Amino acid sequence: MIINIDCIGDPCPIPLIKAEKKLLKLGVSDQICLETDHNCALNIVPEWARNKGFKVEIEETPYLEWKIYIKREQKKEVNEEVVLK
């Protein structure tokens, strides 16, 4: 199942906060599609997700927006310690 997160118009760190809430509850066969128009999220969200053991793919749309696909790696254990200040 794909869980869509609309972050169009949301500045950082809001996309990361929205993604984090969903990612830590993500099932093995589920993935998140985070839609953003804020290029800062292209660095922050994928880096955070990869550091937590998720697989990340980024797709650019024709409207200067991006879709960040995040799914749980099946072979790795995900570090679910939450650290947000």
C-alpha positions in Angstrom: 0.0 0.0 0.0 1.2 3.5 -0.8 0.6 6.2 1.8 0.5 9.7 0.3 1.7 12.7 2.3 1.0 16.1 0.8 3.7 18.6 1.7 3.1 21.0 -1.1 3.7 24.5 0.3 5.1 23.2 3.6 8.6 24.6 4.5 11.2 22.5 6.3 11.1 20.8 8.7 7.4 20.1 8.3 7.9 17.4 5.5 10.3 15.6 7.8 8.0 15.7 10.7 5.0 14.4 8.6 7.2 11.7 7.1 8.6 10.6 10.4 5.2 10.1 12.0 4.1 7.8 9.2 7.5 6.0 8.6 7.9 4.6 12.0 4.5 2.8 11.7 5.3 1.6 8.1 4.7 -2.1 7.4 7.2 -4.1 5.4 5.1 -4.0 2.1 4.0 -0.4 2.5 5.7 2.7 1.2 5.3 6.4 1.5 5.0 8.9 -1.3 5.8 12.4 0.1 5.0 15.1 -2.4 6.9 18.4 -1.9 7.7 21.6 -3.8 10.4 22.6 -1.2 13.9 21.6 -2.4 15.3 21.6 1.1 13.1 18.5 1.8 15.0 16.7 -1.1 18.1 16.6 1.2 16.7 16.4 4.7 14.0 13.7 4.2 16.0 11.2 2.2 19.1 11.6 4.4 17.0 11.0 7.5 15.2 8.0 6.0 18.4 6.4 4.7 20.0 6.8 8.1 17.1 5.0 9.6 17.5 2.1 7.1 14.8 2.9 4.6 15.1 2.8 0.8 14.6 6.1 -0.9 13.8 7.0 -4.5 13.1 10.6 -5.8 11.0 11.4 -8.9 10.8 15.0 -10.3 7.4 16.1 -11.7 7.0 18.6 -14.6 5.7 21.2 -12.1 8.8 21.8 -10.0 7.6 19.4 -7.5 9.1 16.1 -6.3 7.8 12.7 -5.1 10.0 11.1 -2.5 9.2 7.4 -2.3 10.3 5.7 1.0 10.0 2.1 1.9 11.3 -0.3 4.5 14.4 -2.3 3.6 13.4 -6.0 4.0 17.0 -7.2 4.9 17.9 -4.4 7.3 16.5 -3.7 10.8 15.2 -0.2 11.0 16.5 2.1 13.7 13.3 3.5 15.1 14.8 5.8 17.7 13.2 9.2 17.3 15.4 12.3 17.7 13.7 15.6 16.9 14.5 18.7 18.8 
